[in-house]
């Protein structure tokens, strides 16, 4: 596995960033993507310091030309694409359905659904030719549970789970697996923005059986597992990595 | 990944099939494994020998898990073997029975629930004194718990019960740092599966799967080893489906 190539969208912070570091430690060659060049180049330096062959490619996953270029650049640089992690996403604008606008709905769905579909499309384009590959999408506990005040985010993550399962059915025909991980509350900047206050964050975590937030590293471990050949019989699945949140 | 050095494990029904493959995988990752068997003493002995020949540590223990006090007796024997700490419990032992609704007898129904539901429940209960923070419990669910496969309604109901136990155990034991999850195999080529033994059965199996091959015990073992390990320390209350993408 020492020459395997992984592409990660939304790699510059939180879970995507932890995944990039985890794959680097597993001797993957890593392409990281995002929208902030300085953060991207800094992450590449960090990955190289771990001994990984790494490259940053700027891409906005909502723009198909960006995504096409990202995937093509990966193959150009490293010759193949073994694993893709589609972690680019947005918490959108939390708030009741009554306050949602065409713009706020589109903003969340463009980032979480359209971006994931476009990434999948171009990753599968390359993987179909190879006849192998493994893709991990990012869902959320809210991909299969409800959350008042986060209806649009919830809907977009439900969509990601449906997309994951359907894409798995299509991609199995050419030897590619498609799965998702569904994190619960995870110690990231997104969680702090999402919770809004320390009190609301504490209330959120009280509902987790393991009684704390997850760490990005813990989500990354599950992503690495699903991506690897250890999960070679797992496809179309959503692995909850949430300290038991979904079970409650 | 999935280093289990220094950990103690119990795998029930480890003389054959998925249990055996799981016991070997846990031992290979460094765990000291107690191989439980019901009737197959010779097969259990061969599993233990295989582990020891590879440089691993293993013991074997017998118990009839269909008996009302079977789990209690097994727990007592295991505590005698491993002392005051069990890190990993794989409650794999189970039985299957294919029968139409009309042909299902009360005896078969009760025996299925005794082995597949009662035994894991009381095994967890009786082992709780030696399970602690960081311990991982893995139950065996099935594709049949969520989809219609063959004429196995009573068996399927036992596995539905297992999925329910996972959620309640995970929520109740999470605050103590004990994780509880399940793996849900699809059709796997074991002695227990009637599907894989005929051409019709194989055609039926492949017809409901995304991946076009029949699953093997060794497809399950890495998932069990992963859930058992600290790499999965944030995964709690989930049923990981290892079924080649069945009935998506």
Interface residues (C-beta under 8 A of the other chain):
Chain A: X26 X165 X166 X168 X169 X171 X172 X177 X208 X209 X210 X211 X214 X215 X218 X219 X221 X222 X224 X225 X228 X230 X231 X232 X233 X234 X235 X236 X237 X239 X240 X241 X242 X243 X244 X245 X246 X247 X248
Chain B: X1 X2 X166 X167 X168 X170 X171 X172 X173 X174 X175 X177 X179 X209 X210 X211 X212 X215 X219 X220 X222 X223 X225 X226 X231 X232 X233 X234 X235 X236 X237 X238 X240 X241 X242 X243 X244 X245 X248
